[in-house]
Amino acid sequence: MAANTAGYTVQVISKQIIKPSSPTPHHLKAHKLSLLDQLAPPVYIPLILFYEADETSKSLTHAQISQKLKQSLSNTLTLFYPLAGKLDQEAFTIDCNDAGVEFTEARVLQTRLSDVIQNPTLEQLKDYIPANVSDGLSPVNLLALQINFFDCGGVAVGVCMSHQIGDVLAMSLSVPNKKPVTKRYLFDKNKLDALKVSATGSEKNPTRVELVSSFIWKHFMNDKWNKKNILAALHAVNLRPRSKSDDVVVEFEHVFGNYYLNSVAFSGAAFDQYEPEVGELVSKLRHSIRRIHDEYASKSGIGDAFLGEIGELLGRVSKGEADFCMFSSWCRFPVYDVDFGWGKPVWVGTTPLPLSNLTVLWSTKCGDGIEACVNMIPNNTSLDIEFKLLGNTMDG
């Protein structure tokens, strides 16, 4: 099996099921999904890590590298045993039956790793991951990996992990009768400085994530299919550094699974009534995220207030009074520190997700810029035009 895109070929060499190195104890066989897991969209999260050849990788054969990864994966699945199980979508449970994880080996022909990372296109990056993210979740594979070997010695490791299950929010994410397009935008330091100037007078020291999210949110409002509706912004907020508990001592920083809440920021009025400035949206976004910490994360449970806020939004969506867009920031996740034994990645990317009005943000390798993968309705002209004033856009 081979995928041929733009003159190069990704040829699948083998597929194998990797199981945990030790069996999962009987009392851990059923893993109940938390409420946060159930609220997560039913999609795979795709991530690709690109590594240049170094002295270590050059001294190993492809078979030796694959074997090292397989053994490490097998050992890891013993600790994170739900990932080797099977999802029961009706019971909100993972059957931790040690079914295993699919591991794919592939060879990349007629191109070099440097060519891919210098001008990445989002559609072509799909060749480096082991699952079609547009197909939704597989009841068997909650995690899948693909290692891609370049003839130049470089390696790309593609990972697809399920975002667990849930359709409470995902049911409203698609644009009726319009397939979303995905574009990649690179905000370097100069572009971020320009955005910061445009937000002067709103909030003190707006963050990179606040600036980019608010900029994109504004242009979602301008180009969305129904300008007469309010467009809310949902921003995934990592709870690990924010959670507190007076009763139980838990190191929340290392909690595994979906440990986040979506903050909800309302635009205030429909776009056909007024056009907000980026600084105004930064303020709304910051206050909604701060509310997650002050009102929800500092308490022992999620609380009725958060569920009531989400319920209000979905109620307005169902009545045709509002729409929403979603943002997810990976900027503080240490994706550039992942080292399998041959150094750290030279570039980290993702592929399009089958959700409309979704933006995924992650830091550039140097740490002072942001890359944005944006799903939008076709012909979102206002975002492209305004972005070109800040820099160049690269279509996926």
C-alpha positions, 0 to 999 in steps of 0.5 A: 500500500502506498500513498503518492502525493505531489511526486513522492510516495509513502510506502507502507512496509508493515503493520503490527499490533503492539500489546502491553508488556504486562497484562492489565489486572482484572480489577482495572479492566473497565475504565469509566470515562469522566465527564470531561472525557465525555464532553470531548469531541469524538475525533483523533488528535493527530501529531507528527514529529519530524527528526533529522538524522543524527549520529545515533540514528545513522548508526541504527538500521530501520529495523533496530529503530522500529524495534526500540520504539515497539518495545518502548510502546509495549512498556508504556502501554502497561502504564497507560493501559486504557490506550490498548483497550476498546471503546464502548461508545454506549456505556462511556467505558473503555474495555481494557482488554489489552487488544493492543495498538496498531504500529505501522512502518513506512518508507518515504520515497523521492523526497527529503525530510527537509523538503517536507518541513520547509514547505509543509502542506496540510493535506500531504501531511496526512500520509505520515499518520496511521489513521484517517482523522476524518473517519472519526473514532475506531472502536478498536484503535484508541491509539495508533503510531506510524514511523516513516523513514526517509532515504536521507536518514530522517524520521517522522513519527506520526501519532493518532490518539483518540480524544475519547468520546462525546458529542455534546459540543461536536454536534454543532461544529459542522457548517451546513452543506459546506465542507471546511477548508484548512489553512496554516498560518505562521505568526512570527515575532514581528506579526505578534508585535503588530497584533499587540500594537492593535490591542493596545489599551485593552488588557495589560500584556496580552499573551500570544495565544490571546492575540492570535485567538482574538484575531482569528475569532474576529475574522470568523465573525466577519466571514461566518455564514450567518452574521446576524448571530452572536459568535461565541469563542470556546477556548480549551483551558488546561486545568493541570496547573490551575486545580486545587484540592484541600481534601486530597493531595494530587499532583495535577500537573501529571494527570493523564486524560482529558483534564480541561474545560472550555471557557465561553466568551460571547462576542456581545452582539452580532457582527452586522450590528458592530465590528469589535476590535481585537483588543476588545475580544482579547479582554472578553477571552481573558475574562472567560479563561480567568473564570475557569480558574476562579469559579470552576477549577479551584473547586472540587468539582466542575460545578453547576455554573460551568454546565449551566454556561455550556447549556445556555450556549447550546440552547441558543445554538439550537434556537438559531440565535448563536454559533460558536468557534473553538480554539485549542492551544498546545503552546505549553505542551512540551512537544519539542522535547520528545526525544526517542534517542536521536535528538529532539524534533526539528518541526512538529505539525498536525493535520486537518480535523473534521470540525468546522470553525476550529483552530489549533495553536502550537509554538514554533521551535524557537518559542517566540512564534505561533503556528495556527491550523485553522478550519474555516468555511471556504472563501474566508477572505477577510482572514486572508486579507488581514493576515497578508498585511501581517505576513504570508499565508500558506494554504494546506 
